Amino acid sequence: MVELRPITEENFLDAFRLRLAPGQEAFVSHPIRSLAQAYVYRAQCQPFGIYADGAMVGYVMVIYNDDVPEYDIWHMMIDASMQGRGYGSAALDLVIDEIEKKPFGASDRIALTCNKNNPVARKLYERYGFRATGVEDEDEIELVFMRSEK
């Protein structure tokens, strides 16, 4: 069973212990950096541990951009030792369910960025219904999901 749990003082060290597979550092920030960003944007974001059978196997952060307005999925990662087991797909379902509660504001737009050189992540997002917008920033491409496409 996969579930999301908010990052708190009880579990943030578990997030620090998560590891990326070799070469993935170019694709996603480690939770240490992400949690620093969560502190800065604390009024509009929520970091989550991704849990399977009671153990943290990954991390993701949801942030609300009220300038657009949209929800952004930031820094989603699964520990190197837990990849390939479907946890990323299950977590994406849960993140979108969480966003549907509109915890920070109204919006039907969900966006994320994906490194151009990360075909595994891009395939997951596109299979789920995210589509490239044409907006690019260096090696990152923006993908957007509209709930009506789900």
C-alpha positions as CSV (number, residue, x, y, z in Angstrom):
1,M,0.0,0.0,0.0
2,V,1.4,3.4,-1.0
3,E,0.4,6.6,0.8
4,L,1.6,10.2,1.2
5,R,2.5,11.5,4.7
6,P,3.3,15.2,5.3
7,I,6.9,15.8,6.2
8,T,7.1,16.7,9.9
9,E,9.8,16.8,12.6
10,E,9.1,13.1,13.1
11,N,10.1,12.0,9.6
12,F,12.2,14.6,7.9
13,L,15.4,12.7,8.7
14,D,14.0,9.7,6.7
15,A,13.6,12.1,3.7
16,F,17.3,13.0,4.1
17,R,18.3,9.4,3.9
18,L,16.7,8.9,0.5
19,R,19.2,8.4,-2.3
20,L,19.0,8.9,-6.1
21,A,20.4,6.4,-8.5
22,P,23.8,7.3,-10.1
23,G,23.3,10.0,-12.7
24,Q,19.8,11.1,-11.4
25,E,21.3,14.1,-9.5
26,A,21.0,16.0,-12.8
27,F,17.2,15.3,-12.9
28,V,15.9,16.1,-9.4
29,S,17.0,17.9,-6.3
30,H,17.6,15.9,-3.1
31,P,14.9,16.3,-0.4
32,I,17.4,18.4,1.7
33,R,17.3,21.2,-0.9
34,S,13.6,20.7,-1.4
35,L,12.8,21.0,2.3
36,A,14.7,24.2,2.4
37,Q,12.5,25.5,-0.4
38,A,9.4,24.2,1.5
39,Y,10.4,26.3,4.5
40,V,10.8,29.4,2.3
41,Y,7.4,28.8,0.6
42,R,5.7,27.3,3.6
43,A,2.5,29.3,3.2
44,Q,1.9,27.8,-0.2
45,C,3.4,24.3,-0.2
46,Q,3.4,20.9,1.4
47,P,6.2,18.4,1.2
48,F,5.3,14.7,1.5
49,G,7.1,11.4,2.1
50,I,6.0,8.6,-0.2
51,Y,5.4,5.5,1.9
52,A,5.1,1.9,1.0
53,D,4.2,-0.6,3.7
54,G,5.1,1.9,6.4
55,A,8.5,2.8,5.1
56,M,9.5,6.1,3.3
57,V,10.4,5.2,-0.3
58,G,10.3,8.6,-1.9
59,Y,9.6,12.3,-1.6
60,V,7.4,14.9,-3.4
61,M,6.4,18.5,-2.8
62,V,3.2,20.2,-3.9
63,I,3.4,24.0,-4.3
64,Y,0.7,26.5,-5.2
65,N,1.6,29.3,-7.6
66,D,-1.0,32.0,-7.1
67,D,0.5,34.1,-9.9
68,V,-0.7,31.7,-12.6
69,P,-2.7,30.1,-10.6
70,E,-1.6,26.5,-10.7
71,Y,-0.4,23.7,-8.6
72,D,3.2,22.5,-9.2
73,I,4.7,19.1,-8.5
74,W,8.3,19.6,-7.4
75,H,11.2,17.2,-6.8
76,M,9.3,13.9,-7.0
77,M,11.8,11.1,-6.5
78,I,11.8,7.5,-5.5
79,D,14.8,6.0,-3.6
80,A,17.3,4.2,-5.9
81,S,16.7,0.9,-4.1
82,M,12.9,1.2,-4.6
83,Q,12.7,2.2,-8.2
84,G,10.8,0.1,-10.8
85,R,8.1,-1.1,-8.4
86,G,5.3,1.3,-9.5
87,Y,5.7,3.7,-6.5
88,G,6.1,6.7,-8.8
89,S,2.8,6.0,-10.6
90,A,1.0,5.4,-7.3
91,A,2.5,8.5,-5.8
92,L,1.4,10.6,-8.8
93,D,-2.2,9.4,-8.3
94,L,-2.1,10.4,-4.7
95,V,-0.5,13.8,-5.4
96,I,-3.2,14.6,-7.9
97,D,-5.9,13.4,-5.4
98,E,-4.3,15.7,-2.8
99,I,-4.3,18.7,-5.2
100,E,-8.0,18.1,-6.0
101,K,-8.7,19.1,-2.4
102,K,-7.3,22.6,-3.4
103,P,-5.4,23.1,-0.1
104,F,-4.0,26.4,-1.1
105,G,-6.3,27.9,-3.7
106,A,-8.5,27.2,-6.7
107,S,-7.0,25.9,-9.9
108,D,-7.5,23.0,-12.3
109,R,-4.0,23.4,-13.7
110,I,-1.2,21.1,-12.5
111,A,2.3,21.7,-13.9
112,L,5.7,20.1,-13.4
113,T,9.1,20.3,-15.1
114,C,11.0,17.3,-16.4
115,N,14.6,17.2,-17.5
116,K,14.8,16.6,-21.3
117,N,17.4,13.8,-20.7
118,N,15.1,11.9,-18.3
119,P,13.0,9.7,-20.6
120,V,11.8,7.4,-17.8
121,A,10.1,10.3,-15.9
122,R,8.8,12.0,-19.0
123,K,7.2,8.7,-20.2
124,L,5.5,8.3,-16.8
125,Y,4.1,11.8,-16.9
126,E,3.0,11.6,-20.5
127,R,1.4,8.2,-19.9
128,Y,-0.6,9.8,-17.1
129,G,-1.8,12.7,-19.3
130,F,0.7,15.5,-18.8
131,R,1.6,17.3,-22.1
132,A,4.5,19.5,-23.0
133,T,3.5,23.1,-23.2
134,G,6.5,24.2,-25.3
135,V,8.0,26.2,-22.4
136,E,11.6,25.3,-21.8
137,D,14.2,26.5,-19.4
138,E,17.7,25.2,-20.1
139,D,17.3,21.3,-19.8
140,E,13.8,21.5,-18.3
141,I,10.6,21.2,-20.2
142,E,7.2,22.2,-18.7
143,L,4.4,19.6,-18.7
144,V,0.8,20.4,-17.8
145,F,-2.1,18.1,-16.7
146,M,-5.7,19.3,-16.8
147,R,-8.0,17.2,-14.6
148,S,-10.5,16.9,-17.4
149,E,-7.8,14.8,-19.3
150,K,-7.5,12.2,-16.5
